[in-house]
Amino acid sequence: MVERLKNLLANIDGEAWLRFFLALSGLALAFAAAVFSSAASETGNILATVIFASSALFLSGIVAITTVPYLARRVVASRVREAFHYEFTREGVAYLGVALVVGIAALNTANNLLFVVLAAMLAAVVVSGMASAAVLRRLQLDVGMPENAFAGRPVNVHVRLQNPRIWMPAFSVKVSAPAEPKKKNNPGWEWHKTQFTFPRKRTWLRLPDYALRKKVIPPRPPSVLTQPVYFPFVAPRSTADTPIDLVFARRGLYSQDAFTVSTRFPFSFLTKSRKLALERELLIYPALLDQDNVLDVLPMITGEFVSYMRGRGSELYRIREHTPDDAARTVDWKATAKTGELKVREFTREDERRLRVVFDNPAPGRVSTEAYERAVSLTATLACHFATENVELAFAGSGYSGDIHLDNFLRYLALVQPEPADAYGENVLDALPVSADYNVILTARKPGTLPSSLWHTSYVIYM
Protein backbone atom coordinates (compact mmCIF):
# COMPACT_ATOMS: atom_id res chain seq x y z
CA MET A 1 0.00 0.00 0.00
CA VAL A 2 2.81 2.37 0.85
CA GLU A 3 4.62 1.59 -2.40
CA ARG A 4 1.47 2.23 -4.44
CA LEU A 5 1.01 5.54 -2.66
CA LYS A 6 4.62 6.46 -3.42
CA ASN A 7 4.17 5.55 -7.08
CA LEU A 8 0.97 7.57 -7.23
CA LEU A 9 2.68 10.61 -5.72
CA ALA A 10 5.67 10.20 -8.05
CA ASN A 11 3.39 10.24 -11.10
CA ILE A 12 1.65 13.45 -10.05
CA ASP A 13 2.63 16.47 -12.11
CA GLY A 14 3.27 19.10 -9.44
CA GLU A 15 3.52 22.07 -11.79
CA ALA A 16 0.23 21.30 -13.51
CA TRP A 17 -1.64 20.90 -10.23
CA LEU A 18 -0.06 24.08 -8.84
CA ARG A 19 -1.18 26.09 -11.86
CA PHE A 20 -4.63 24.51 -11.62
CA PHE A 21 -5.11 25.55 -7.98
CA LEU A 22 -3.70 29.00 -8.65
CA ALA A 23 -6.17 29.36 -11.50
CA LEU A 24 -9.04 28.31 -9.19
CA SER A 25 -7.90 30.82 -6.59
CA GLY A 26 -7.66 33.57 -9.19
CA LEU A 27 -11.12 32.80 -10.56
CA ALA A 28 -12.54 32.69 -7.04
CA LEU A 29 -11.11 36.14 -6.33
CA ALA A 30 -12.41 37.38 -9.67
CA PHE A 31 -15.87 36.03 -8.83
CA ALA A 32 -15.74 37.72 -5.41
CA ALA A 33 -14.67 41.00 -7.04
CA ALA A 34 -17.56 40.70 -9.49
CA VAL A 35 -20.03 40.16 -6.60
CA PHE A 36 -18.64 43.19 -4.75
CA SER A 37 -18.85 45.20 -7.96
CA SER A 38 -22.58 44.35 -8.29
CA ALA A 39 -23.17 45.27 -4.65
CA ALA A 40 -21.33 48.59 -5.05
CA SER A 41 -23.34 49.32 -8.19
CA GLU A 42 -26.61 48.83 -6.32
CA THR A 43 -25.48 51.20 -3.57
CA GLY A 44 -24.48 53.82 -6.16
CA ASN A 45 -20.73 53.77 -5.35
CA ILE A 46 -19.30 54.27 -8.84
CA LEU A 47 -15.64 54.27 -7.77
CA ALA A 48 -15.91 50.98 -5.91
CA THR A 49 -17.85 49.49 -8.82
CA VAL A 50 -15.09 50.43 -11.27
CA ILE A 51 -12.33 49.14 -8.97
CA PHE A 52 -13.97 45.78 -8.28
CA ALA A 53 -15.02 45.27 -11.92
CA SER A 54 -11.51 46.09 -13.14
CA SER A 55 -10.03 43.71 -10.56
CA ALA A 56 -12.31 40.91 -11.73
CA LEU A 57 -11.37 41.48 -15.36
CA PHE A 58 -7.67 41.73 -14.50
CA LEU A 59 -7.65 38.47 -12.51
CA SER A 60 -9.60 36.65 -15.23
CA GLY A 61 -7.14 37.91 -17.85
CA ILE A 62 -4.14 36.74 -15.84
CA VAL A 63 -5.67 33.25 -15.48
CA ALA A 64 -6.53 33.16 -19.19
CA ILE A 65 -2.99 34.16 -20.23
CA THR A 66 -0.86 32.15 -17.78
CA THR A 67 -2.81 28.98 -17.02
CA VAL A 68 -5.32 28.15 -19.74
CA PRO A 69 -2.76 27.89 -22.65
CA TYR A 70 -0.46 25.73 -20.51
CA LEU A 71 -3.20 23.27 -19.58
CA ALA A 72 -4.56 23.27 -23.14
CA ARG A 73 -1.13 22.39 -24.54
CA ARG A 74 -0.85 19.50 -22.09
CA VAL A 75 -4.26 18.19 -23.08
CA VAL A 76 -3.48 18.47 -26.79
CA ALA A 77 -0.10 16.79 -26.35
CA SER A 78 -1.70 13.99 -24.36
CA ARG A 79 -4.35 13.53 -27.04
CA VAL A 80 -1.69 13.39 -29.76
CA ARG A 81 0.35 10.85 -27.82
CA GLU A 82 -2.72 8.73 -27.19
CA ALA A 83 -4.04 9.02 -30.77
CA PHE A 84 -5.47 5.75 -32.02
CA HIS A 85 -6.13 4.47 -35.50
CA TYR A 86 -9.18 2.32 -36.11
CA GLU A 87 -9.59 -0.26 -38.84
CA PHE A 88 -12.43 -2.73 -39.25
CA THR A 89 -11.52 -6.37 -39.70
CA ARG A 90 -13.33 -8.84 -41.94
CA GLU A 91 -14.95 -10.32 -38.86
CA GLY A 92 -16.10 -6.86 -37.82
CA VAL A 93 -17.58 -6.12 -41.24
CA ALA A 94 -19.44 -9.42 -41.20
CA TYR A 95 -20.68 -8.69 -37.69
CA LEU A 96 -21.95 -5.24 -38.71
CA GLY A 97 -23.67 -6.83 -41.70
CA VAL A 98 -25.53 -9.18 -39.38
CA ALA A 99 -26.40 -6.23 -37.13
CA LEU A 100 -27.77 -4.37 -40.15
CA VAL A 101 -29.97 -7.32 -41.04
CA VAL A 102 -31.22 -7.51 -37.44
CA GLY A 103 -31.92 -3.77 -37.47
CA ILE A 104 -33.93 -3.95 -40.69
CA ALA A 105 -35.89 -6.89 -39.32
CA ALA A 106 -36.58 -4.99 -36.10
CA LEU A 107 -37.88 -1.97 -38.00
CA ASN A 108 -40.11 -4.09 -40.23
CA THR A 109 -41.58 -6.26 -37.45
CA ALA A 110 -41.47 -3.75 -34.55
CA ASN A 111 -40.34 -6.63 -32.36
CA ASN A 112 -38.88 -5.36 -29.10
CA LEU A 113 -36.72 -8.46 -28.73
CA LEU A 114 -34.96 -7.69 -32.02
CA PHE A 115 -34.32 -4.15 -30.82
CA VAL A 116 -32.76 -5.54 -27.63
CA VAL A 117 -30.56 -7.88 -29.69
CA LEU A 118 -29.52 -5.01 -31.97
CA ALA A 119 -28.66 -2.82 -28.97
CA ALA A 120 -26.57 -5.62 -27.47
CA MET A 121 -24.71 -6.14 -30.75
CA LEU A 122 -23.92 -2.43 -31.12
CA ALA A 123 -22.91 -2.24 -27.46
CA ALA A 124 -20.44 -5.08 -28.08
CA VAL A 125 -18.78 -2.99 -30.81
CA VAL A 126 -18.49 -0.02 -28.45
CA VAL A 127 -17.13 -2.21 -25.65
CA SER A 128 -14.59 -3.73 -28.05
CA GLY A 129 -13.32 -0.28 -29.02
CA MET A 130 -13.07 0.90 -25.43
CA ALA A 131 -11.34 -2.29 -24.26
CA SER A 132 -8.75 -2.23 -27.06
CA ALA A 133 -8.01 1.44 -26.37
CA ALA A 134 -7.53 0.66 -22.69
CA VAL A 135 -5.15 -2.20 -23.56
CA LEU A 136 -2.88 0.04 -25.66
CA ARG A 137 -2.90 3.09 -23.40
CA ARG A 138 0.41 3.92 -21.63
CA LEU A 139 2.31 1.00 -23.13
CA GLN A 140 6.05 1.66 -23.57
CA LEU A 141 8.30 0.10 -26.19
CA ASP A 142 12.03 -0.45 -26.54
CA VAL A 143 13.86 -2.17 -29.39
CA GLY A 144 17.43 -3.30 -28.73
CA MET A 145 19.66 -4.07 -31.69
CA PRO A 146 23.33 -3.84 -32.70
CA GLU A 147 24.65 -0.85 -34.58
CA ASN A 148 25.65 -2.89 -37.61
CA ALA A 149 25.40 -6.35 -39.13
CA PHE A 150 26.12 -8.21 -42.36
CA ALA A 151 23.58 -8.73 -45.12
CA GLY A 152 22.27 -12.25 -45.42
CA ARG A 153 23.12 -13.14 -41.82
CA PRO A 154 20.65 -13.24 -38.89
CA VAL A 155 20.57 -10.20 -36.63
CA ASN A 156 19.34 -10.71 -33.09
CA VAL A 157 16.84 -8.02 -32.09
CA HIS A 158 15.13 -7.73 -28.70
CA VAL A 159 11.65 -6.17 -28.64
CA ARG A 160 10.62 -5.16 -25.12
CA LEU A 161 7.05 -4.13 -24.29
CA GLN A 162 6.54 -2.56 -20.88
CA ASN A 163 3.20 -2.26 -19.12
CA PRO A 164 3.58 0.36 -16.34
CA ARG A 165 -0.07 0.23 -15.29
CA ILE A 166 -0.77 -0.84 -11.75
CA TRP A 167 -3.67 -3.26 -12.23
CA MET A 168 -4.62 -3.69 -15.89
CA PRO A 169 -2.76 -6.24 -18.05
CA ALA A 170 -2.28 -6.06 -21.81
CA PHE A 171 -3.68 -8.75 -24.09
CA SER A 172 -2.88 -9.73 -27.68
CA VAL A 173 -0.54 -6.84 -28.62
CA LYS A 174 1.35 -6.82 -31.90
CA VAL A 175 4.41 -4.62 -32.56
CA SER A 176 5.18 -3.80 -36.18
CA ALA A 177 6.55 -1.12 -38.47
CA PRO A 178 4.15 1.69 -39.43
CA ALA A 179 2.33 1.25 -42.70
CA GLU A 180 3.95 3.01 -45.62
CA PRO A 181 2.05 6.15 -46.67
CA LYS A 182 0.39 5.99 -50.03
CA LYS A 183 2.43 7.63 -52.75
CA LYS A 184 0.85 10.67 -54.28
CA ASN A 185 0.55 10.75 -58.06
CA ASN A 186 1.17 14.49 -58.01
CA PRO A 187 3.69 15.43 -55.28
CA GLY A 188 3.10 19.14 -55.91
CA TRP A 189 5.19 22.09 -56.96
CA GLU A 190 7.66 24.37 -55.20
CA TRP A 191 9.73 27.45 -55.98
CA HIS A 192 13.49 27.12 -56.53
CA LYS A 193 16.06 29.89 -56.57
CA THR A 194 17.63 30.46 -59.98
CA GLN A 195 19.35 33.24 -61.91
CA PHE A 196 17.98 35.24 -64.83
CA THR A 197 20.65 35.91 -67.46
CA PHE A 198 20.30 38.06 -70.58
CA PRO A 199 21.39 37.18 -73.11
CA ARG A 200 22.20 33.58 -72.29
CA LYS A 201 25.40 33.34 -74.29
CA ARG A 202 27.06 36.62 -73.28
CA THR A 203 25.29 37.16 -69.92
CA TRP A 204 25.27 40.96 -69.87
CA LEU A 205 22.63 40.95 -67.14
CA ARG A 206 22.38 38.57 -64.19
CA LEU A 207 19.51 38.83 -61.68
CA PRO A 208 18.13 36.51 -58.97
CA ASP A 209 15.03 34.66 -60.09
CA TYR A 210 12.65 31.88 -59.06
CA ALA A 211 11.46 28.87 -61.05
CA LEU A 212 8.48 26.63 -60.36
CA ARG A 213 9.46 22.95 -60.35
CA LYS A 214 8.01 19.69 -59.16
CA LYS A 215 8.80 18.60 -55.64
CA VAL A 216 11.44 15.92 -55.33
CA ILE A 217 10.47 13.51 -52.58
CA PRO A 218 13.54 11.59 -51.35
CA PRO A 219 13.04 7.85 -50.96
CA ARG A 220 12.44 6.63 -47.43
CA PRO A 221 15.00 4.21 -46.02
CA PRO A 222 13.73 0.67 -45.43
CA SER A 223 12.23 -0.14 -42.04
CA VAL A 224 14.27 -1.88 -39.37
CA LEU A 225 11.51 -4.18 -38.09
CA THR A 226 10.73 -6.33 -41.13
CA GLN A 227 8.33 -8.71 -39.35
CA PRO A 228 5.72 -8.16 -36.61
CA VAL A 229 6.24 -9.34 -33.03
CA TYR A 230 3.30 -10.73 -31.08
CA PHE A 231 2.83 -10.48 -27.29
CA PRO A 232 -0.12 -12.60 -26.05
CA PHE A 233 -0.02 -11.26 -22.49
CA VAL A 234 1.88 -8.59 -20.53
CA ALA A 235 1.19 -8.50 -16.80
CA PRO A 236 0.76 -5.19 -14.95
CA ARG A 237 3.99 -3.47 -13.92
CA SER A 238 6.11 -5.91 -15.92
CA THR A 239 8.08 -6.12 -19.16
CA ALA A 240 7.85 -8.77 -21.86
CA ASP A 241 11.00 -9.40 -23.93
CA THR A 242 10.83 -11.27 -27.23
CA PRO A 243 14.05 -11.95 -29.18
CA ILE A 244 13.75 -12.34 -32.94
CA ASP A 245 16.23 -12.95 -35.76
CA LEU A 246 15.98 -10.58 -38.71
CA VAL A 247 17.71 -11.17 -42.03
CA PHE A 248 18.38 -8.23 -44.37
CA ALA A 249 18.94 -9.12 -47.99
CA ARG A 250 20.70 -5.94 -49.08
CA ARG A 251 23.36 -3.67 -47.63
CA GLY A 252 22.64 -0.07 -46.68
CA LEU A 253 21.08 2.04 -43.95
CA TYR A 254 17.81 0.88 -42.40
CA SER A 255 16.03 3.56 -40.40
CA GLN A 256 12.76 3.84 -38.53
CA ASP A 257 11.43 6.74 -36.44
CA ALA A 258 8.29 5.09 -35.03
CA PHE A 259 6.73 1.73 -34.25
CA THR A 260 3.11 0.66 -34.15
CA VAL A 261 1.44 -1.30 -31.35
CA SER A 262 -1.92 -2.77 -32.28
CA THR A 263 -4.50 -5.15 -30.86
CA ARG A 264 -7.74 -6.88 -31.86
CA PHE A 265 -8.74 -7.60 -28.29
CA PRO A 266 -11.36 -8.61 -27.23
CA PHE A 267 -13.72 -9.54 -30.13
CA SER A 268 -11.58 -8.87 -33.25
CA PHE A 269 -14.17 -6.44 -34.56
CA LEU A 270 -11.57 -3.65 -34.77
CA THR A 271 -7.83 -3.45 -35.21
CA LYS A 272 -6.85 -0.53 -33.04
CA SER A 273 -3.28 0.74 -33.39
CA ARG A 274 -1.17 3.39 -31.74
CA LYS A 275 2.08 4.86 -33.03
CA LEU A 276 5.01 5.17 -30.62
CA ALA A 277 7.88 7.52 -31.47
CA LEU A 278 11.13 5.54 -31.24
CA GLU A 279 14.11 6.15 -33.52
CA ARG A 280 16.27 3.20 -34.51
CA GLU A 281 18.97 2.88 -37.18
CA LEU A 282 20.81 -0.20 -38.38
CA LEU A 283 23.71 -0.20 -40.84
CA ILE A 284 23.92 -3.39 -42.87
CA TYR A 285 27.39 -4.26 -44.16
CA PRO A 286 27.81 -6.01 -47.53
CA ALA A 287 27.15 -9.72 -47.62
CA LEU A 288 30.24 -11.86 -47.08
CA LEU A 289 30.73 -14.37 -49.89
CA ASP A 290 31.00 -18.08 -49.19
CA GLN A 291 34.35 -19.83 -49.32
CA ASP A 292 33.47 -21.45 -52.64
CA ASN A 293 32.85 -18.07 -54.27
CA VAL A 294 36.28 -16.68 -53.36
CA LEU A 295 38.25 -19.91 -53.61
CA ASP A 296 39.30 -19.09 -57.16
CA VAL A 297 40.62 -15.66 -56.14
CA LEU A 298 42.00 -15.98 -52.63
CA PRO A 299 44.82 -18.54 -53.30
CA MET A 300 46.10 -16.46 -56.23
CA ILE A 301 46.11 -13.28 -54.14
CA THR A 302 47.87 -15.03 -51.26
CA GLY A 303 50.45 -16.62 -53.56
CA GLU A 304 51.36 -13.39 -55.33
CA PHE A 305 51.45 -11.52 -52.03
CA VAL A 306 53.81 -14.07 -50.45
CA SER A 307 56.02 -14.05 -53.55
CA TYR A 308 56.12 -10.27 -53.50
CA MET A 309 57.10 -10.19 -49.82
CA ARG A 310 59.70 -12.92 -50.31
CA GLY A 311 61.21 -11.08 -53.23
CA ARG A 312 61.41 -7.89 -51.24
CA GLY A 313 62.92 -9.80 -48.29
CA SER A 314 66.05 -10.87 -50.12
CA GLU A 315 67.89 -7.88 -48.64
CA LEU A 316 69.60 -8.40 -45.29
CA TYR A 317 68.25 -6.24 -42.52
CA ARG A 318 70.80 -6.95 -39.74
CA ILE A 319 72.87 -9.63 -37.96
CA ARG A 320 72.31 -9.93 -34.24
CA GLU A 321 73.00 -12.18 -31.25
CA HIS A 322 71.21 -15.54 -31.13
CA THR A 323 68.35 -15.94 -28.62
CA PRO A 324 66.65 -19.15 -27.46
CA ASP A 325 63.49 -18.20 -29.44
CA ASP A 326 65.30 -18.05 -32.81
CA ALA A 327 65.01 -20.98 -35.23
CA ALA A 328 68.14 -22.87 -36.32
CA ARG A 329 67.60 -22.00 -39.99
CA THR A 330 68.19 -18.30 -39.25
CA VAL A 331 71.75 -18.88 -37.95
CA ASP A 332 74.46 -17.12 -40.00
CA TRP A 333 77.33 -19.60 -39.87
CA LYS A 334 79.88 -17.28 -41.47
CA ALA A 335 79.30 -14.56 -38.88
CA THR A 336 79.32 -17.22 -36.15
CA ALA A 337 82.69 -18.56 -37.33
CA LYS A 338 84.22 -15.11 -37.45
CA THR A 339 83.03 -13.98 -34.01
CA GLY A 340 82.93 -17.30 -32.21
CA GLU A 341 79.33 -16.61 -31.05
CA LEU A 342 76.03 -17.66 -32.54
CA LYS A 343 74.64 -15.00 -34.89
CA VAL A 344 71.28 -14.89 -36.71
CA ARG A 345 70.08 -13.00 -39.75
CA GLU A 346 66.96 -10.82 -39.99
CA PHE A 347 65.37 -9.91 -43.30
CA THR A 348 63.15 -7.01 -44.24
CA ARG A 349 60.17 -9.24 -45.06
CA GLU A 350 59.48 -9.78 -41.34
CA ASP A 351 58.53 -6.09 -40.99
CA GLU A 352 56.94 -5.49 -44.41
CA ARG A 353 53.85 -7.69 -44.55
CA ARG A 354 51.62 -4.79 -45.56
CA LEU A 355 48.54 -5.18 -47.74
CA ARG A 356 46.11 -2.58 -49.08
CA VAL A 357 42.57 -3.34 -50.30
CA VAL A 358 41.45 -0.79 -52.90
CA PHE A 359 37.91 -0.31 -54.22
CA ASP A 360 37.88 1.74 -57.41
CA ASN A 361 34.25 2.92 -57.56
CA PRO A 362 33.03 2.93 -61.17
CA ALA A 363 30.74 5.47 -62.81
CA PRO A 364 27.00 4.75 -63.06
CA GLY A 365 26.19 2.32 -65.85
CA ARG A 366 29.75 1.08 -66.21
CA VAL A 367 28.91 -2.35 -64.81
CA SER A 368 25.65 -4.11 -64.10
CA THR A 369 24.00 -3.92 -60.70
CA GLU A 370 24.69 -7.60 -60.00
CA ALA A 371 28.39 -7.24 -60.89
CA TYR A 372 28.68 -4.09 -58.78
CA GLU A 373 27.11 -5.68 -55.72
CA ARG A 374 29.30 -8.78 -56.09
CA ALA A 375 32.40 -6.56 -56.31
CA VAL A 376 31.37 -4.74 -53.11
CA SER A 377 30.76 -8.06 -51.33
CA LEU A 378 34.07 -9.45 -52.59
CA THR A 379 35.89 -6.36 -51.31
CA ALA A 380 34.30 -6.75 -47.87
CA THR A 381 35.07 -10.48 -47.84
CA LEU A 382 38.75 -9.95 -48.68
CA ALA A 383 39.06 -7.16 -46.11
CA CYS A 384 37.56 -9.36 -43.36
CA HIS A 385 39.74 -12.33 -44.38
CA PHE A 386 43.06 -10.49 -44.36
CA ALA A 387 42.12 -8.71 -41.11
CA THR A 388 42.47 -12.09 -39.38
CA GLU A 389 45.87 -12.78 -40.93
CA ASN A 390 49.27 -11.61 -39.74
CA VAL A 391 49.16 -8.62 -42.10
CA GLU A 392 49.33 -4.89 -41.59
CA LEU A 393 46.16 -3.95 -43.45
CA ALA A 394 45.19 -0.64 -45.07
CA PHE A 395 42.22 0.44 -47.20
CA ALA A 396 41.56 2.87 -50.02
CA GLY A 397 38.52 3.77 -52.09
CA SER A 398 36.94 6.43 -54.22
CA GLY A 399 35.71 8.96 -51.69
CA TYR A 400 37.13 7.03 -48.72
CA SER A 401 39.13 8.99 -46.15
CA GLY A 402 41.89 6.38 -45.92
CA ASP A 403 41.17 5.22 -42.38
CA ILE A 404 42.89 1.92 -41.54
CA HIS A 405 40.10 0.61 -39.28
CA LEU A 406 38.09 -2.27 -40.72
CA ASP A 407 34.74 -1.06 -39.33
CA ASN A 408 35.07 2.30 -41.04
CA PHE A 409 35.90 0.65 -44.37
CA LEU A 410 32.90 -1.68 -44.02
CA ARG A 411 30.71 1.36 -43.30
CA TYR A 412 32.00 2.93 -46.48
CA LEU A 413 31.21 -0.23 -48.46
CA ALA A 414 27.74 -0.43 -46.90
CA LEU A 415 26.75 2.98 -48.28
CA VAL A 416 28.84 3.29 -51.44
CA GLN A 417 27.03 3.84 -54.74
CA PRO A 418 28.32 4.30 -58.30
CA GLU A 419 29.59 7.86 -58.77
CA PRO A 420 31.31 9.69 -61.61
CA ALA A 421 35.09 9.81 -61.40
CA ASP A 422 35.17 13.60 -61.02
CA ALA A 423 32.87 13.42 -57.98
CA TYR A 424 35.83 12.58 -55.74
CA GLY A 425 38.46 14.82 -57.28
CA GLU A 426 41.75 12.95 -57.69
CA ASN A 427 41.62 9.40 -59.01
CA VAL A 428 41.99 6.79 -56.26
CA LEU A 429 44.56 4.71 -58.17
CA ASP A 430 46.70 7.74 -59.04
CA ALA A 431 46.50 8.91 -55.42
CA LEU A 432 47.87 5.68 -53.92
CA PRO A 433 51.06 6.46 -52.01
CA VAL A 434 54.31 4.95 -53.21
CA SER A 435 55.19 2.42 -50.48
CA ALA A 436 56.01 -1.22 -49.88
CA ASP A 437 52.30 -2.11 -49.64
CA TYR A 438 50.92 -4.82 -51.89
CA ASN A 439 47.61 -3.73 -53.42
CA VAL A 440 44.51 -5.79 -54.10
CA ILE A 441 42.48 -3.63 -56.49
CA LEU A 442 38.87 -4.12 -57.55
CA THR A 443 38.15 -1.98 -60.58
CA ALA A 444 36.00 -1.77 -63.70
CA ARG A 445 38.73 -0.20 -65.85
CA LYS A 446 40.33 -1.84 -68.82
CA PRO A 447 43.60 -3.70 -68.16
CA GLY A 448 45.76 -1.27 -70.12
CA THR A 449 44.55 1.86 -68.32
CA LEU A 450 46.03 1.15 -64.89
CA PRO A 451 49.02 3.26 -63.74
CA SER A 452 52.34 1.60 -64.57
CA SER A 453 53.51 1.96 -60.97
CA LEU A 454 50.91 -0.62 -59.90
CA TRP A 455 51.69 -3.34 -62.44
CA HIS A 456 54.22 -5.24 -60.30
CA THR A 457 52.82 -4.38 -56.86
CA SER A 458 49.13 -5.21 -57.30
CA TYR A 459 46.67 -7.98 -57.88
CA VAL A 460 43.76 -6.63 -59.96
CA ILE A 461 40.23 -8.04 -59.92
CA TYR A 462 38.01 -6.73 -62.70
CA MET A 463 34.30 -6.24 -62.01
Sequence and secondary structure as in RCSB ss.txt:
>XXXX:A:sequence
MVERLKNLLANIDGEAWLRFFLALSGLALAFAAAVFSSAASETGNILATVIFASSALFLSGIVAITTVPYLARRV
VASRVREAFHYEFTREGVAYLGVALVVGIAALNTANNLLFVVLAAMLAAVVVSGMASAAVLRRLQLDVGMPENAF
AGRPVNVHVRLQNPRIWMPAFSVKVSAPAEPKKKNNPGWEWHKTQFTFPRKRTWLRLPDYALRKKVIPPRPPSVL
TQPVYFPFVAPRSTADTPIDLVFARRGLYSQDAFTVSTRFPFSFLTKSRKLALERELLIYPALLDQDNVLDVLPM
ITGEFVSYMRGRGSELYRIREHTPDDAARTVDWKATAKTGELKVREFTREDERRLRVVFDNPAPGRVSTEAYERA
VSLTATLACHFATENVELAFAGSGYSGDIHLDNFLRYLALVQPEPADAYGENVLDALPVSADYNVILTARKPGTL
PSSLWHTSYVIYM
>XXXX:A:secstr
 HHHHHHHHHTS HHHHHHHHHHHHHHHHHHHHHHHHHHHHHHT HHHHHHHHHHHHHHHHHHHHHTHHHHHHHH
HHHHHHT EEEEE HHHHHHHHHHHHHHHHHHHH  HHHHHHHHHHHHHHHHHHHHHHHHHTT EEEEE  SEEE
TTS EEEEEEEEE  SS  EEEEEEE        S   EEEEEEEEEESTTT  EEEEEEEEEE         S 
 S EEEEEE TTEEEEEEEEE  SS EEEEEEEEEEEE TTTSSEEEEEEEEEEEEEEEE     HHHHTTTHHH
HHHHHHHHHHHHTTSEEEEEE  TTS GGGB HHHHHHHSS EEEEEGGGG  EEEEEE    TTSS HHHHHHH
HHHHHHHHHHHHTSS EEEEEETT      HHHHHHHHHH     GGGGSS TTTT   SS EEEEEE S GGGS
 GGGSSSEEEEE 
